[in-house]
């Protein structure tokens, strides 16, 4: 083993990654960006020392953040991705042939440029004419859009105490997302792991903030081995369609993780997660 990267999540919890090589690193105007070669999970993108996505398990996350909301919507044509600078989510959204345009809004053009160079398996989506790259703060962009999108996907960095993504988890932001969606629109955000003392209040708080604006709020959980605990949540806020009652199927779509059975099963939450949601938020 050449050396290690320690991914610190709290004073009491870190993850250690055995690394073969640090392929690239850069301090951008917004964050510290690295591409590393890990022993276990292959090439990976790291932002501010938090692992974002690895070649070995990126498809678990990218398929489930894209296909669950897109199969829930009756006819998604205009999709907005906030973040997603590695391109993996856009790659999955493009599999939905009815989608006419994907606006991908990332604050940091360096993430896109570096992923184009070092993670072509993910950034291949940027070559598709349906993908429209917009370099700006997702918070400001969403405030400026009204009644425009069928599906919005928040694929940002985690809600660390500092960094450009903090506001992407605020009530004001979720209210702006509501306004930028069409009357039957829906959105999804990844909402951290419900397993740790330092993250379960994130999950509970996000769910309640979303539920304050959307008539239908549902959380789903999958396993993403390279994310803390491997137990990772997403939360959908929907103006009309129910991810469990209204979802469509397309058996011709090529996926490696998503299935229509898993679409249903991932919404079955363990009791402790249900109780996190039903507990009155302490905010
Ligand atoms: N898939 C990864 C995950 O699950 O954590 C994250 C995907 S991507 C690498 C995260 C992106 O969010 C980065 O490219 C970062 O630049 C972007 N981002 C962070 N804050 C943002 C903001 N306020 N507006 C737009 N993009 C933002």
py3Dmol code that shows the C-alpha trace and the ligand (Angstrom):
import py3Dmol

protein = """\
ATOM      1  CA  UNK A   1       0.000   0.000   0.000  1.00  0.00           C
ATOM      2  CA  UNK A   2       1.502   3.320  -1.068  1.00  0.00           C
ATOM      3  CA  UNK A   3      -0.299   5.546   1.485  1.00  0.00           C
ATOM      4  CA  UNK A   4      -3.652   6.495   3.009  1.00  0.00           C
ATOM      5  CA  UNK A   5      -6.283   9.252   2.829  1.00  0.00           C
ATOM      6  CA  UNK A   6      -8.170   9.865   6.070  1.00  0.00           C
ATOM      7  CA  UNK A   7     -11.723  11.070   5.391  1.00  0.00           C
ATOM      8  CA  UNK A   8     -12.786  12.787   8.633  1.00  0.00           C
ATOM      9  CA  UNK A   9     -16.554  13.039   9.245  1.00  0.00           C
ATOM     10  CA  UNK A  10     -16.584  13.947  12.921  1.00  0.00           C
ATOM     11  CA  UNK A  11     -14.072  14.106  15.798  1.00  0.00           C
ATOM     12  CA  UNK A  12     -15.025  10.488  16.534  1.00  0.00           C
ATOM     13  CA  UNK A  13     -15.472   9.016  13.034  1.00  0.00           C
ATOM     14  CA  UNK A  14     -13.132   8.846  10.073  1.00  0.00           C
ATOM     15  CA  UNK A  15     -12.719   6.532   7.104  1.00  0.00           C
ATOM     16  CA  UNK A  16      -9.236   5.512   5.948  1.00  0.00           C
ATOM     17  CA  UNK A  17      -8.668   4.865   2.237  1.00  0.00           C
ATOM     18  CA  UNK A  18      -5.642   2.913   1.009  1.00  0.00           C
ATOM     19  CA  UNK A  19      -4.325   4.845  -1.996  1.00  0.00           C
ATOM     20  CA  UNK A  20      -2.114   3.761  -4.881  1.00  0.00           C
ATOM     21  CA  UNK A  21      -1.670   7.268  -6.299  1.00  0.00           C
ATOM     22  CA  UNK A  22      -2.800  10.890  -6.148  1.00  0.00           C
ATOM     23  CA  UNK A  23      -3.402  11.559  -9.841  1.00  0.00           C
ATOM     24  CA  UNK A  24      -4.378  15.232  -9.689  1.00  0.00           C
ATOM     25  CA  UNK A  25      -5.048  17.903  -7.103  1.00  0.00           C
ATOM     26  CA  UNK A  26      -6.058  21.571  -7.345  1.00  0.00           C
ATOM     27  CA  UNK A  27      -7.368  24.329  -5.115  1.00  0.00           C
ATOM     28  CA  UNK A  28     -10.229  25.918  -7.063  1.00  0.00           C
ATOM     29  CA  UNK A  29     -11.906  29.209  -6.040  1.00  0.00           C
ATOM     30  CA  UNK A  30     -14.538  27.069  -4.247  1.00  0.00           C
ATOM     31  CA  UNK A  31     -13.007  23.827  -2.970  1.00  0.00           C
ATOM     32  CA  UNK A  32     -10.041  21.483  -2.928  1.00  0.00           C
ATOM     33  CA  UNK A  33     -10.348  19.026  -5.792  1.00  0.00           C
ATOM     34  CA  UNK A  34      -8.462  15.699  -6.140  1.00  0.00           C
ATOM     35  CA  UNK A  35      -8.498  12.613  -8.305  1.00  0.00           C
ATOM     36  CA  UNK A  36      -7.026   9.575  -6.532  1.00  0.00           C
ATOM     37  CA  UNK A  37      -6.506   5.910  -7.354  1.00  0.00           C
ATOM     38  CA  UNK A  38      -7.812   3.876  -4.394  1.00  0.00           C
ATOM     39  CA  UNK A  39      -6.783   0.279  -3.693  1.00  0.00           C
ATOM     40  CA  UNK A  40     -10.333  -0.994  -3.234  1.00  0.00           C
ATOM     41  CA  UNK A  41     -12.653   1.190  -5.326  1.00  0.00           C
ATOM     42  CA  UNK A  42     -10.548   2.335  -8.266  1.00  0.00           C
ATOM     43  CA  UNK A  43     -10.293   5.945  -9.393  1.00  0.00           C
ATOM     44  CA  UNK A  44     -12.229   8.454  -7.267  1.00  0.00           C
ATOM     45  CA  UNK A  45     -13.153  12.128  -7.067  1.00  0.00           C
ATOM     46  CA  UNK A  46     -12.453  13.817  -3.722  1.00  0.00           C
ATOM     47  CA  UNK A  47     -13.673  17.322  -2.792  1.00  0.00           C
ATOM     48  CA  UNK A  48     -12.483  19.013   0.404  1.00  0.00           C
ATOM     49  CA  UNK A  49     -11.135  15.625   1.565  1.00  0.00           C
ATOM     50  CA  UNK A  50     -14.575  13.980   1.305  1.00  0.00           C
ATOM     51  CA  UNK A  51     -14.860  11.168  -1.229  1.00  0.00           C
ATOM     52  CA  UNK A  52     -17.561  12.072  -3.795  1.00  0.00           C
ATOM     53  CA  UNK A  53     -17.708   9.140  -6.171  1.00  0.00           C
ATOM     54  CA  UNK A  54     -15.644   6.096  -7.175  1.00  0.00           C
ATOM     55  CA  UNK A  55     -15.537   4.176 -10.438  1.00  0.00           C
ATOM     56  CA  UNK A  56     -16.368   0.932  -8.621  1.00  0.00           C
ATOM     57  CA  UNK A  57     -19.652   1.966  -7.004  1.00  0.00           C
ATOM     58  CA  UNK A  58     -20.705   5.267  -8.628  1.00  0.00           C
ATOM     59  CA  UNK A  59     -23.524   3.571 -10.500  1.00  0.00           C
ATOM     60  CA  UNK A  60     -25.336   2.573  -7.265  1.00  0.00           C
ATOM     61  CA  UNK A  61     -25.782   6.250  -6.409  1.00  0.00           C
ATOM     62  CA  UNK A  62     -26.162   7.778  -9.910  1.00  0.00           C
ATOM     63  CA  UNK A  63     -28.766   5.252 -11.056  1.00  0.00           C
ATOM     64  CA  UNK A  64     -30.848   5.634  -7.899  1.00  0.00           C
ATOM     65  CA  UNK A  65     -30.724   9.441  -7.722  1.00  0.00           C
ATOM     66  CA  UNK A  66     -31.834   9.613 -11.380  1.00  0.00           C
ATOM     67  CA  UNK A  67     -34.182   6.701 -12.159  1.00  0.00           C
ATOM     68  CA  UNK A  68     -36.386   6.776  -9.043  1.00  0.00           C
ATOM     69  CA  UNK A  69     -37.607  10.385  -9.693  1.00  0.00           C
ATOM     70  CA  UNK A  70     -37.627  10.077 -13.502  1.00  0.00           C
ATOM     71  CA  UNK A  71     -39.677   6.879 -13.537  1.00  0.00           C
ATOM     72  CA  UNK A  72     -41.999   8.481 -10.976  1.00  0.00           C
ATOM     73  CA  UNK A  73     -42.782  11.474 -13.204  1.00  0.00           C
ATOM     74  CA  UNK A  74     -45.359  10.689 -15.923  1.00  0.00           C
ATOM     75  CA  UNK A  75     -43.439  12.372 -18.749  1.00  0.00           C
ATOM     76  CA  UNK A  76     -40.177  14.108 -17.741  1.00  0.00           C
ATOM     77  CA  UNK A  77     -38.904  16.413 -20.515  1.00  0.00           C
ATOM     78  CA  UNK A  78     -36.967  19.210 -18.779  1.00  0.00           C
ATOM     79  CA  UNK A  79     -34.580  18.194 -15.999  1.00  0.00           C
ATOM     80  CA  UNK A  80     -32.406  20.384 -13.781  1.00  0.00           C
ATOM     81  CA  UNK A  81     -29.363  18.971 -11.992  1.00  0.00           C
ATOM     82  CA  UNK A  82     -27.803  21.142  -9.275  1.00  0.00           C
ATOM     83  CA  UNK A  83     -24.184  20.045  -8.762  1.00  0.00           C
ATOM     84  CA  UNK A  84     -23.467  16.789 -10.557  1.00  0.00           C
ATOM     85  CA  UNK A  85     -20.164  18.129 -11.899  1.00  0.00           C
ATOM     86  CA  UNK A  86     -18.775  14.609 -12.371  1.00  0.00           C
ATOM     87  CA  UNK A  87     -21.446  13.867 -14.996  1.00  0.00           C
ATOM     88  CA  UNK A  88     -22.687  10.542 -13.570  1.00  0.00           C
ATOM     89  CA  UNK A  89     -26.233  11.706 -12.829  1.00  0.00           C
ATOM     90  CA  UNK A  90     -26.613  13.363 -16.256  1.00  0.00           C
ATOM     91  CA  UNK A  91     -25.416  10.114 -17.869  1.00  0.00           C
ATOM     92  CA  UNK A  92     -28.263   8.241 -16.209  1.00  0.00           C
ATOM     93  CA  UNK A  93     -30.892  10.934 -16.950  1.00  0.00           C
ATOM     94  CA  UNK A  94     -29.975  10.703 -20.665  1.00  0.00           C
ATOM     95  CA  UNK A  95     -31.181   7.066 -20.662  1.00  0.00           C
ATOM     96  CA  UNK A  96     -34.747   8.447 -20.438  1.00  0.00           C
ATOM     97  CA  UNK A  97     -35.475   8.975 -24.146  1.00  0.00           C
ATOM     98  CA  UNK A  98     -38.321  11.432 -23.500  1.00  0.00           C
ATOM     99  CA  UNK A  99     -35.991  13.924 -21.798  1.00  0.00           C
ATOM    100  CA  UNK A 100     -35.383  16.832 -24.168  1.00  0.00           C
ATOM    101  CA  UNK A 101     -33.072  19.037 -22.079  1.00  0.00           C
ATOM    102  CA  UNK A 102     -30.859  18.680 -19.018  1.00  0.00           C
ATOM    103  CA  UNK A 103     -29.651  21.933 -17.434  1.00  0.00           C
ATOM    104  CA  UNK A 104     -26.667  21.050 -15.247  1.00  0.00           C
ATOM    105  CA  UNK A 105     -25.832  23.899 -12.863  1.00  0.00           C
ATOM    106  CA  UNK A 106     -22.490  23.546 -11.070  1.00  0.00           C
ATOM    107  CA  UNK A 107     -20.745  26.364  -9.215  1.00  0.00           C
ATOM    108  CA  UNK A 108     -17.257  25.082 -10.071  1.00  0.00           C
ATOM    109  CA  UNK A 109     -16.258  24.666 -13.705  1.00  0.00           C
ATOM    110  CA  UNK A 110     -12.987  23.059 -12.568  1.00  0.00           C
ATOM    111  CA  UNK A 111     -14.866  19.978 -11.340  1.00  0.00           C
ATOM    112  CA  UNK A 112     -16.357  19.538 -14.815  1.00  0.00           C
ATOM    113  CA  UNK A 113     -13.006  20.094 -16.558  1.00  0.00           C
ATOM    114  CA  UNK A 114     -11.107  17.694 -14.261  1.00  0.00           C
ATOM    115  CA  UNK A 115     -13.798  14.988 -14.508  1.00  0.00           C
ATOM    116  CA  UNK A 116     -13.792  15.344 -18.319  1.00  0.00           C
ATOM    117  CA  UNK A 117     -10.059  14.566 -18.210  1.00  0.00           C
ATOM    118  CA  UNK A 118      -9.838  11.884 -15.514  1.00  0.00           C
ATOM    119  CA  UNK A 119     -13.337  10.324 -15.199  1.00  0.00           C
ATOM    120  CA  UNK A 120     -14.597   9.848 -18.786  1.00  0.00           C
ATOM    121  CA  UNK A 121     -16.878   6.995 -17.659  1.00  0.00           C
ATOM    122  CA  UNK A 122     -18.970   9.659 -15.873  1.00  0.00           C
ATOM    123  CA  UNK A 123     -18.301  12.879 -17.811  1.00  0.00           C
ATOM    124  CA  UNK A 124     -19.140  11.287 -21.195  1.00  0.00           C
ATOM    125  CA  UNK A 125     -22.624  12.793 -20.661  1.00  0.00           C
ATOM    126  CA  UNK A 126     -21.273  16.326 -21.177  1.00  0.00           C
ATOM    127  CA  UNK A 127     -20.783  15.615 -24.906  1.00  0.00           C
ATOM    128  CA  UNK A 128     -24.509  15.046 -25.421  1.00  0.00           C
ATOM    129  CA  UNK A 129     -26.260  18.051 -27.048  1.00  0.00           C
ATOM    130  CA  UNK A 130     -29.189  17.657 -24.626  1.00  0.00           C
ATOM    131  CA  UNK A 131     -26.870  18.569 -21.718  1.00  0.00           C
ATOM    132  CA  UNK A 132     -26.626  22.322 -21.126  1.00  0.00           C
ATOM    133  CA  UNK A 133     -23.795  23.217 -18.689  1.00  0.00           C
ATOM    134  CA  UNK A 134     -24.424  26.354 -16.616  1.00  0.00           C
ATOM    135  CA  UNK A 135     -21.630  27.524 -14.302  1.00  0.00           C
ATOM    136  CA  UNK A 136     -23.206  29.419 -11.409  1.00  0.00           C
ATOM    137  CA  UNK A 137     -24.423  29.020  -7.817  1.00  0.00           C
ATOM    138  CA  UNK A 138     -27.373  26.616  -7.789  1.00  0.00           C
ATOM    139  CA  UNK A 139     -29.042  28.667  -5.048  1.00  0.00           C
ATOM    140  CA  UNK A 140     -29.162  31.794  -7.215  1.00  0.00           C
ATOM    141  CA  UNK A 141     -30.067  29.874 -10.373  1.00  0.00           C
ATOM    142  CA  UNK A 142     -33.093  28.198  -8.818  1.00  0.00           C
ATOM    143  CA  UNK A 143     -34.308  31.533  -7.391  1.00  0.00           C
ATOM    144  CA  UNK A 144     -34.340  32.925 -10.946  1.00  0.00           C
ATOM    145  CA  UNK A 145     -36.421  30.104 -12.498  1.00  0.00           C
ATOM    146  CA  UNK A 146     -40.198  29.743 -12.241  1.00  0.00           C
ATOM    147  CA  UNK A 147     -42.494  26.879 -13.297  1.00  0.00           C
ATOM    148  CA  UNK A 148     -39.878  25.491 -15.695  1.00  0.00           C
ATOM    149  CA  UNK A 149     -38.779  21.942 -14.771  1.00  0.00           C
ATOM    150  CA  UNK A 150     -40.428  18.532 -14.561  1.00  0.00           C
ATOM    151  CA  UNK A 151     -37.685  17.056 -12.341  1.00  0.00           C
ATOM    152  CA  UNK A 152     -34.940  18.700 -10.258  1.00  0.00           C
ATOM    153  CA  UNK A 153     -32.055  16.610  -8.890  1.00  0.00           C
ATOM    154  CA  UNK A 154     -29.807  18.029  -6.149  1.00  0.00           C
ATOM    155  CA  UNK A 155     -26.521  16.180  -6.590  1.00  0.00           C
ATOM    156  CA  UNK A 156     -24.277  18.461  -4.558  1.00  0.00           C
ATOM    157  CA  UNK A 157     -21.467  17.984  -2.113  1.00  0.00           C
ATOM    158  CA  UNK A 158     -22.556  17.162   1.426  1.00  0.00           C
ATOM    159  CA  UNK A 159     -23.964  19.755   3.825  1.00  0.00           C
ATOM    160  CA  UNK A 160     -20.624  20.299   5.507  1.00  0.00           C
ATOM    161  CA  UNK A 161     -20.536  23.181   7.981  1.00  0.00           C
ATOM    162  CA  UNK A 162     -18.637  25.169   5.377  1.00  0.00           C
ATOM    163  CA  UNK A 163     -18.435  25.075   1.611  1.00  0.00           C
ATOM    164  CA  UNK A 164     -20.603  26.147  -1.330  1.00  0.00           C
ATOM    165  CA  UNK A 165     -23.328  23.515  -0.742  1.00  0.00           C
ATOM    166  CA  UNK A 166     -24.529  24.679   2.686  1.00  0.00           C
ATOM    167  CA  UNK A 167     -27.461  26.716   1.330  1.00  0.00           C
ATOM    168  CA  UNK A 168     -28.585  23.814  -0.906  1.00  0.00           C
ATOM    169  CA  UNK A 169     -30.121  22.207   2.173  1.00  0.00           C
ATOM    170  CA  UNK A 170     -32.012  25.261   3.486  1.00  0.00           C
ATOM    171  CA  UNK A 171     -35.763  25.832   3.689  1.00  0.00           C
ATOM    172  CA  UNK A 172     -35.478  28.876   1.396  1.00  0.00           C
ATOM    173  CA  UNK A 173     -33.752  26.760  -1.209  1.00  0.00           C
ATOM    174  CA  UNK A 174     -36.439  24.056  -1.071  1.00  0.00           C
ATOM    175  CA  UNK A 175     -39.075  26.783  -1.458  1.00  0.00           C
ATOM    176  CA  UNK A 176     -37.262  28.068  -4.563  1.00  0.00           C
ATOM    177  CA  UNK A 177     -37.083  24.505  -5.921  1.00  0.00           C
ATOM    178  CA  UNK A 178     -40.850  24.227  -5.433  1.00  0.00           C
ATOM    179  CA  UNK A 179     -41.350  27.408  -7.469  1.00  0.00           C
ATOM    180  CA  UNK A 180     -39.027  26.373 -10.312  1.00  0.00           C
ATOM    181  CA  UNK A 181     -40.937  23.101 -10.767  1.00  0.00           C
ATOM    182  CA  UNK A 182     -44.003  22.812 -13.050  1.00  0.00           C
ATOM    183  CA  UNK A 183     -47.393  22.046 -11.455  1.00  0.00           C
ATOM    184  CA  UNK A 184     -46.724  18.289 -11.558  1.00  0.00           C
ATOM    185  CA  UNK A 185     -42.995  18.522 -10.908  1.00  0.00           C
ATOM    186  CA  UNK A 186     -40.905  16.672  -8.340  1.00  0.00           C
ATOM    187  CA  UNK A 187     -37.391  16.864  -6.954  1.00  0.00           C
ATOM    188  CA  UNK A 188     -34.915  14.616  -5.183  1.00  0.00           C
ATOM    189  CA  UNK A 189     -31.934  15.376  -2.972  1.00  0.00           C
ATOM    190  CA  UNK A 190     -29.450  13.075  -1.317  1.00  0.00           C
ATOM    191  CA  UNK A 191     -30.038  13.570   2.389  1.00  0.00           C
ATOM    192  CA  UNK A 192     -27.070  11.982   4.158  1.00  0.00           C
ATOM    193  CA  UNK A 193     -26.857   8.877   6.313  1.00  0.00           C
ATOM    194  CA  UNK A 194     -29.461   8.389   9.110  1.00  0.00           C
ATOM    195  CA  UNK A 195     -26.982   6.285  11.080  1.00  0.00           C
ATOM    196  CA  UNK A 196     -24.709   8.702  12.902  1.00  0.00           C
ATOM    197  CA  UNK A 197     -25.323  11.168  15.711  1.00  0.00           C
ATOM    198  CA  UNK A 198     -23.720  13.874  13.495  1.00  0.00           C
ATOM    199  CA  UNK A 199     -25.819  13.070  10.415  1.00  0.00           C
ATOM    200  CA  UNK A 200     -29.197  11.733  11.537  1.00  0.00           C
ATOM    201  CA  UNK A 201     -30.349  15.252  12.508  1.00  0.00           C
ATOM    202  CA  UNK A 202     -29.380  16.359   8.974  1.00  0.00           C
ATOM    203  CA  UNK A 203     -31.629  13.662   7.537  1.00  0.00           C
ATOM    204  CA  UNK A 204     -34.530  14.465   9.876  1.00  0.00           C
ATOM    205  CA  UNK A 205     -34.186  18.229   9.310  1.00  0.00           C
ATOM    206  CA  UNK A 206     -34.056  17.922   5.504  1.00  0.00           C
ATOM    207  CA  UNK A 207     -37.115  15.665   5.448  1.00  0.00           C
ATOM    208  CA  UNK A 208     -39.160  18.130   7.523  1.00  0.00           C
ATOM    209  CA  UNK A 209     -37.968  21.171   5.552  1.00  0.00           C
ATOM    210  CA  UNK A 210     -38.985  19.470   2.295  1.00  0.00           C
ATOM    211  CA  UNK A 211     -42.268  18.299   3.794  1.00  0.00           C
ATOM    212  CA  UNK A 212     -43.105  21.911   4.708  1.00  0.00           C
ATOM    213  CA  UNK A 213     -43.445  22.751   0.989  1.00  0.00           C
ATOM    214  CA  UNK A 214     -44.396  19.538  -0.825  1.00  0.00           C
ATOM    215  CA  UNK A 215     -47.713  17.657  -0.526  1.00  0.00           C
ATOM    216  CA  UNK A 216     -45.834  14.386  -0.896  1.00  0.00           C
ATOM    217  CA  UNK A 217     -42.476  13.715   0.779  1.00  0.00           C
ATOM    218  CA  UNK A 218     -40.889  10.275   0.702  1.00  0.00           C
ATOM    219  CA  UNK A 219     -37.435   9.069   1.752  1.00  0.00           C
ATOM    220  CA  UNK A 220     -35.673   6.095   0.262  1.00  0.00           C
ATOM    221  CA  UNK A 221     -32.477   4.348   1.294  1.00  0.00           C
ATOM    222  CA  UNK A 222     -29.849   2.392  -0.629  1.00  0.00           C
ATOM    223  CA  UNK A 223     -26.424   0.972   0.016  1.00  0.00           C
ATOM    224  CA  UNK A 224     -23.461   2.963  -1.330  1.00  0.00           C
ATOM    225  CA  UNK A 225     -20.370   1.145   0.024  1.00  0.00           C
ATOM    226  CA  UNK A 226     -17.999   4.115  -0.409  1.00  0.00           C
ATOM    227  CA  UNK A 227     -20.271   6.509   1.559  1.00  0.00           C
ATOM    228  CA  UNK A 228     -20.203   6.656   5.355  1.00  0.00           C
ATOM    229  CA  UNK A 229     -21.883   3.545   6.825  1.00  0.00           C
ATOM    230  CA  UNK A 230     -22.863   2.569   3.274  1.00  0.00           C
ATOM    231  CA  UNK A 231     -26.440   3.405   4.306  1.00  0.00           C
ATOM    232  CA  UNK A 232     -27.426   6.459   2.248  1.00  0.00           C
ATOM    233  CA  UNK A 233     -30.734   8.325   2.053  1.00  0.00           C
ATOM    234  CA  UNK A 234     -32.513  10.325  -0.622  1.00  0.00           C
ATOM    235  CA  UNK A 235     -35.669  12.386  -0.153  1.00  0.00           C
ATOM    236  CA  UNK A 236     -38.251  13.127  -2.854  1.00  0.00           C
ATOM    237  CA  UNK A 237     -40.581  16.154  -2.690  1.00  0.00           C
ATOM    238  CA  UNK A 238     -43.438  15.835  -5.189  1.00  0.00           C
ATOM    239  CA  UNK A 239     -46.296  18.141  -6.213  1.00  0.00           C
ATOM    240  CA  UNK A 240     -48.398  15.334  -7.644  1.00  0.00           C
ATOM    241  CA  UNK A 241     -46.851  11.915  -8.472  1.00  0.00           C
ATOM    242  CA  UNK A 242     -46.319   9.277  -5.800  1.00  0.00           C
ATOM    243  CA  UNK A 243     -43.054   7.316  -6.299  1.00  0.00           C
ATOM    244  CA  UNK A 244     -44.799   4.178  -5.062  1.00  0.00           C
ATOM    245  CA  UNK A 245     -48.190   4.489  -6.803  1.00  0.00           C
ATOM    246  CA  UNK A 246     -47.386   6.238 -10.094  1.00  0.00           C
ATOM    247  CA  UNK A 247     -44.011   4.916 -11.200  1.00  0.00           C
ATOM    248  CA  UNK A 248     -43.485   3.669 -14.735  1.00  0.00           C
ATOM    249  CA  UNK A 249     -41.239   0.800 -15.860  1.00  0.00           C
ATOM    250  CA  UNK A 250     -38.938   0.348 -18.859  1.00  0.00           C
ATOM    251  CA  UNK A 251     -37.421  -3.133 -18.951  1.00  0.00           C
ATOM    252  CA  UNK A 252     -35.372  -2.147 -22.015  1.00  0.00           C
ATOM    253  CA  UNK A 253     -33.276   0.357 -20.027  1.00  0.00           C
ATOM    254  CA  UNK A 254     -29.722  -0.848 -19.296  1.00  0.00           C
ATOM    255  CA  UNK A 255     -28.896  -0.463 -15.597  1.00  0.00           C
ATOM    256  CA  UNK A 256     -26.488  -2.208 -13.200  1.00  0.00           C
ATOM    257  CA  UNK A 257     -28.180  -1.319  -9.907  1.00  0.00           C
ATOM    258  CA  UNK A 258     -31.712   0.111 -10.413  1.00  0.00           C
ATOM    259  CA  UNK A 259     -34.582  -2.344 -10.967  1.00  0.00           C
ATOM    260  CA  UNK A 260     -38.340  -1.722 -10.795  1.00  0.00           C
ATOM    261  CA  UNK A 261     -38.520  -4.082  -7.772  1.00  0.00           C
ATOM    262  CA  UNK A 262     -35.791  -2.083  -6.026  1.00  0.00           C
ATOM    263  CA  UNK A 263     -37.661   1.119  -6.903  1.00  0.00           C
ATOM    264  CA  UNK A 264     -40.445  -0.099  -4.603  1.00  0.00           C
ATOM    265  CA  UNK A 265     -38.292  -1.826  -1.982  1.00  0.00           C
ATOM    266  CA  UNK A 266     -35.970   1.138  -1.298  1.00  0.00           C
ATOM    267  CA  UNK A 267     -38.894   3.074   0.219  1.00  0.00           C
ATOM    268  CA  UNK A 268     -39.410   0.408   2.893  1.00  0.00           C
ATOM    269  CA  UNK A 269     -37.688   2.110   5.829  1.00  0.00           C
ATOM    270  CA  UNK A 270     -36.472   0.454   9.054  1.00  0.00           C
ATOM    271  CA  UNK A 271     -38.334   1.476  12.166  1.00  0.00           C
ATOM    272  CA  UNK A 272     -35.544   3.732  13.516  1.00  0.00           C
ATOM    273  CA  UNK A 273     -35.591   5.735  10.265  1.00  0.00           C
ATOM    274  CA  UNK A 274     -39.391   5.991  10.316  1.00  0.00           C
ATOM    275  CA  UNK A 275     -39.149   7.251  13.904  1.00  0.00           C
ATOM    276  CA  UNK A 276     -36.521   9.813  12.894  1.00  0.00           C
ATOM    277  CA  UNK A 277     -39.066  11.196  10.409  1.00  0.00           C
ATOM    278  CA  UNK A 278     -42.103  11.107  12.712  1.00  0.00           C
ATOM    279  CA  UNK A 279     -40.177  12.634  15.633  1.00  0.00           C
ATOM    280  CA  UNK A 280     -40.934  16.356  15.688  1.00  0.00           C
ATOM    281  CA  UNK A 281     -37.839  18.041  14.266  1.00  0.00           C
ATOM    282  CA  UNK A 282     -35.883  19.861  16.923  1.00  0.00           C
ATOM    283  CA  UNK A 283     -35.215  22.823  14.603  1.00  0.00           C
TER     284      UNK A 283
END
"""
ligand_1 = """\
27
LIG
N -22.186 12.503 -6.350
C -21.464 13.190 -5.316
C -22.121 12.921 -4.012
O -22.958 12.050 -3.982
O -21.793 13.530 -3.018
C -21.429 14.676 -5.575
C -21.534 15.043 -7.017
S -20.715 16.415 -7.577
C -19.054 16.081 -7.512
C -21.003 17.623 -6.313
C -20.969 18.969 -6.968
O -21.707 19.948 -6.228
C -19.548 19.574 -7.138
O -19.208 19.564 -8.505
C -19.674 20.997 -6.584
O -18.952 21.948 -7.342
C -21.190 21.202 -6.668
N -21.734 22.267 -5.815
C -21.508 22.489 -4.490
N -22.176 23.586 -4.080
C -22.851 24.075 -5.183
C -23.727 25.171 -5.412
N -24.039 26.037 -4.402
N -24.248 25.345 -6.650
C -23.928 24.485 -7.663
N -23.096 23.422 -7.525
C -22.572 23.217 -6.281
"""
view = py3Dmol.view(width=600, height=400)
view.addModel(protein, "pdb")
view.setStyle({"model": 0}, {"cartoon": {"style": "trace"}})
view.addModel(ligand_1, "xyz")
view.setStyle({"model": 1}, {"stick": {}})
view.zoomTo()
view.show()
